[in-house]
Amino acid sequence: MKEIYTKTNATFTTAKGEIISYQDVFDSVRKSVEIYGKKGGRCLSQEDLEDLFQNNVLGILEHCGKFDSSRAKLSTWVRAIVHNAYVDAVNKHNTHRDKFTSIVDEDGKTRIKEDPYGYSANREVEENEAVARIRSAIDSLNEKYRLIIQLQSDGMRSKDMAPYFNCTAAAASTLLCRARKALKRALGARFLAEYDIPA
């Protein structure tokens, strides 16, 4: 990732009177974004990751006065913000990706190339409805449950999730179990039965 911000000694003061270095914020955001880049960034390009870095720096600087070191370390606070922005960017990318592409035949006629995975239009509609139902169910959960489900879907283990909640790995595992149960209740027995998900 190219160096956009030069080294700085500037600081800001939080609402609780703590003095924080802007450089620490820049470095924390850069490190968090680079972690996602090394994981392959899923479907995000290098340009998308640079935008993620820029947008997070600007957003964090706008709200930096809200940071409270008694609740989390600066790096943990920044990592949670970057993670949420990353998930949003991936979801936005997946929502807007092209399902079909135009190709030109040997005789010069343009036609639509079918989805390489062979999904029918009906199956695609059903999958979109299921995804919308799941997103709606996740949105209905409380903030902690939503976050831990997002972290798990990103491949994190309990010990990696624990710092986000200032708890032990065992407590994070318990929280995840409760979040899954709440999600299943929100989805409803009919949905679980339809997709063969154990209740």
C-alpha positions in Angstrom: 0.0 0.0 0.0 1.6 3.3 -1.0 2.5 5.8 1.6 -0.2 8.5 1.5 0.3 10.1 4.9 3.7 11.5 5.9 4.9 11.0 9.4 3.4 13.4 11.8 3.8 14.3 15.5 0.4 15.9 15.7 -2.0 14.8 18.4 -5.7 15.1 19.3 -7.5 15.1 22.6 -10.4 12.8 23.3 -13.6 13.7 25.2 -12.0 12.2 28.3 -8.9 14.4 27.9 -6.6 11.7 26.6 -3.9 12.8 24.1 -3.6 10.4 21.1 -1.1 10.6 18.3 -2.6 10.9 14.7 0.4 8.7 13.6 -0.9 5.9 15.8 -4.3 6.2 14.2 -2.8 6.1 10.6 -0.6 3.1 11.5 -3.5 1.2 13.1 -5.7 1.7 10.1 -2.9 0.8 7.7 -2.1 -2.4 9.6 -5.8 -3.4 9.8 -6.4 -2.9 6.1 -3.2 -4.7 5.2 -4.4 -7.7 7.1 -7.4 -7.9 4.8 -5.2 -7.4 1.8 -3.0 -10.4 2.9 -6.1 -12.5 3.4 -6.8 -12.0 -0.3 -9.2 -9.2 0.3 -11.9 -11.6 -0.9 -13.3 -9.8 -4.0 -11.7 -6.4 -3.3 -9.0 -5.0 -5.6 -5.9 -3.1 -4.4 -7.7 0.1 -5.3 -10.7 -0.9 -3.1 -8.4 -1.6 -0.2 -6.8 1.8 -0.7 -10.2 3.4 -0.7 -11.0 1.4 2.5 -7.9 2.9 4.1 -8.7 6.4 3.0 -12.3 6.3 4.1 -11.5 4.8 7.5 -8.8 7.4 8.2 -11.2 10.2 7.3 -14.1 8.6 9.3 -11.9 7.9 12.4 -10.4 11.4 12.3 -14.0 12.8 12.2 -15.0 10.8 15.3 -11.6 10.5 17.1 -12.9 12.4 20.1 -15.2 9.5 21.0 -12.3 7.1 21.6 -12.2 5.8 25.2 -9.1 3.9 26.3 -10.9 2.5 29.3 -13.1 0.5 27.0 -10.5 -0.7 24.4 -7.0 -0.1 23.1 -6.7 2.2 20.1 -5.7 -0.6 17.8 -8.7 -2.7 18.9 -11.1 0.3 18.4 -9.6 1.0 14.9 -9.7 -2.8 14.0 -13.4 -3.0 14.8 -14.2 0.1 12.7 -12.1 -1.2 9.8 -13.7 -4.7 10.0 -17.2 -3.3 9.8 -16.2 -1.1 6.8 -14.5 -4.1 5.1 -17.7 -6.2 5.5 -19.8 -3.4 4.1 -17.4 -3.0 1.2 -17.5 -6.8 0.4 -21.3 -6.8 0.7 -21.6 -3.8 -1.6 -19.2 -5.4 -4.1 -21.1 -8.7 -4.1 -24.5 -6.9 -4.5 -23.3 -5.0 -7.6 -21.2 -7.6 -9.4 -22.3 -8.6 -12.8 -24.2 -11.9 -13.0 -24.0 -12.1 -16.8 -21.6 -10.8 -19.4 -22.0 -10.1 -23.1 -19.9 -12.1 -25.5 -19.6 -11.9 -29.3 -20.1 -15.1 -31.3 -17.9 -16.1 -34.2 -20.5 -14.9 -36.6 -20.5 -11.4 -34.9 -23.8 -11.8 -32.9 -23.8 -10.5 -29.4 -25.4 -12.7 -26.8 -25.5 -13.1 -23.0 -23.2 -15.6 -21.6 -24.9 -17.7 -19.0 -23.7 -17.9 -15.4 -20.7 -20.3 -15.3 -22.2 -22.0 -12.2 -25.4 -22.9 -14.1 -27.8 -21.2 -11.8 -31.3 -20.8 -13.3 -33.1 -17.6 -12.9 -35.5 -19.2 -10.4 -32.7 -20.5 -8.3 -31.1 -17.1 -8.3 -34.3 -15.4 -7.2 -34.7 -18.0 -4.4 -31.1 -17.5 -3.3 -31.5 -13.7 -3.3 -34.7 -14.1 -1.2 -32.9 -16.4 1.3 -29.9 -14.0 1.6 -32.3 -11.0 2.1 -34.1 -13.0 4.8 -30.8 -13.9 6.6 -29.6 -10.3 6.4 -32.9 -9.1 7.8 -32.6 -11.6 10.7 -29.0 -10.5 11.4 -30.1 -6.8 11.4 -32.8 -7.6 14.0 -30.1 -8.8 16.4 -28.4 -6.6 19.0 -25.1 -5.0 18.2 -22.9 -7.6 20.0 -24.6 -10.5 18.3 -24.3 -8.9 14.9 -20.6 -8.2 15.4 -19.7 -11.6 16.6 -21.6 -13.3 13.7 -19.8 -11.0 11.3 -16.5 -11.9 12.9 -17.2 -15.6 12.7 -18.3 -15.4 9.1 -14.9 -13.7 8.4 -13.2 -16.8 9.7 -12.2 -15.6 13.1 -11.9 -18.0 16.1 -13.1 -17.3 19.6 -9.7 -16.3 20.9 -9.4 -13.7 18.0 -12.9 -12.4 18.7 -12.3 -11.9 22.4 -10.5 -8.6 22.2 -13.5 -7.0 20.4 -15.6 -7.7 23.4 -12.9 -7.3 26.2 -13.5 -10.8 27.3 -11.9 -14.3 27.4 -12.1 -16.7 24.5 -14.5 -18.9 26.5 -16.8 -15.9 27.0 -16.6 -15.1 23.3 -17.5 -18.7 22.5 -20.6 -18.5 24.8 -21.6 -15.1 23.2 -21.3 -16.7 19.7 -23.5 -19.7 20.8 -26.1 -17.2 22.1 -25.9 -15.2 18.9 -26.5 -18.3 16.8 -29.5 -19.3 18.8 -30.9 -15.7 18.5 -30.3 -15.8 14.8 -32.1 -19.1 14.4 -35.1 -17.8 16.4 -35.2 -14.7 14.1 -35.1 -16.8 11.0 -38.0 -19.0 12.2 -38.6 -22.8 12.2 -40.1 -22.8 8.7 -37.0 -21.2 7.2 -34.7 -23.6 9.1 -36.7 -26.6 8.0 -36.7 -25.4 4.3 -32.9 -25.2 4.2 -32.3 -28.2 6.5 -30.6 -26.2 9.2 -30.7 -27.9 12.6 -33.0 -26.0 15.0 
